[in-house]
């Protein structure tokens, strides 16, 4: 019959949804009196509804006022290098996973290692009014610009893997990590080649910044602490990581060089794997040991391959960065102090110990 109450309607639940819908439509904040007037409900009823919604975390009372507002999830903006750069992709996946566990939304933009696009992404994320900006920026020249734009917008900046001025920085101490890797490799050279090296190839990216250079400097210094490799046996190459340039650059060098004991120090795993491909071009008339930085899944898989020339990779554990970065972002938003420089762990992975750090099921 018209006017009869709906026997299936739970009126108290309907009132709760009406209150939430009111806050969504108006955008809030609203007082108890506002809600009472707009929904034509007694103030005593509205008080109980608002109290319940506050207790359940749907609303919060603005301190020192009579206003209520909807509780919103923090939103992180993340500008990452590129999905095809495995190191950056593993950092991104780890951050998204950590954000999900912490109840944080993430907006992601990819820079594609393009300066203009990097700055455009910063502008777009700041315009979206994210609560925190997380940046993976390999171009040192852009660090100050990004930092200044965040400062003007009043948005905290977190730099991951590549530090930036004015940011809260998270990353491995790459110089120390390189030293550890070079020292470990020196032990292998002494055991396998009685400490003799005919050639050291340094494989870096074009226009490398401090971080890339420090990775190589650390490895070379650690190696030379035990093995005094003369300067004329050290050869530097550059190659873009996204291309086949690494293999193309190494093959001619190995073709011209008749020595059998070659060490390749690569600034990242992608280039190390291109060196592996270059070595495979030759018969077993050369002995090559390759060491790199990153510890990403393809490199860990290569370490498990019998006979690989990849001797080791210095793992930065990029998949676990989010476990430190996201909680720090929430601390910053809560007004808590976070150190400006936060050093993350590293470990030298080799063919002998990779399964200790990464069980077989997680290595691929």
QUIMOBEL-V549054 format. One record per run of one state. SS is the DSSP state (H for helix, E for strand, - for the rest). FROM is the first residue (numbers start at 1). LEN is the number of residues. If there is no record, write none. Layout:
SS | FROM | LEN
SS | FROM | LEN
This chain:
- | 1 | 10
H | 11 | 16
- | 27 | 3
E | 30 | 2
H | 32 | 8
- | 40 | 3
H | 43 | 13
- | 56 | 3
E | 59 | 3
- | 62 | 5
E | 67 | 4
- | 71 | 4
E | 75 | 6
- | 81 | 5
H | 86 | 16
- | 102 | 3
E | 105 | 6
- | 111 | 4
H | 115 | 13
- | 128 | 4
E | 132 | 4
- | 136 | 4
H | 140 | 14
- | 154 | 2
E | 156 | 5
- | 161 | 7
E | 168 | 5
- | 173 | 1
H | 174 | 20
- | 194 | 5
E | 199 | 6
- | 205 | 5
H | 210 | 17
- | 227 | 4
H | 231 | 3
E | 234 | 5
- | 239 | 6
H | 245 | 12
- | 257 | 4
E | 261 | 6
- | 267 | 2
H | 269 | 11
- | 280 | 7
E | 287 | 8
- | 295 | 2
H | 297 | 7
- | 304 | 6
E | 310 | 6
- | 316 | 2
H | 318 | 3
- | 321 | 1
H | 322 | 12
- | 334 | 7
E | 341 | 4
- | 345 | 2
E | 347 | 4
- | 351 | 3
H | 354 | 4
- | 358 | 2
H | 360 | 4
- | 364 | 1
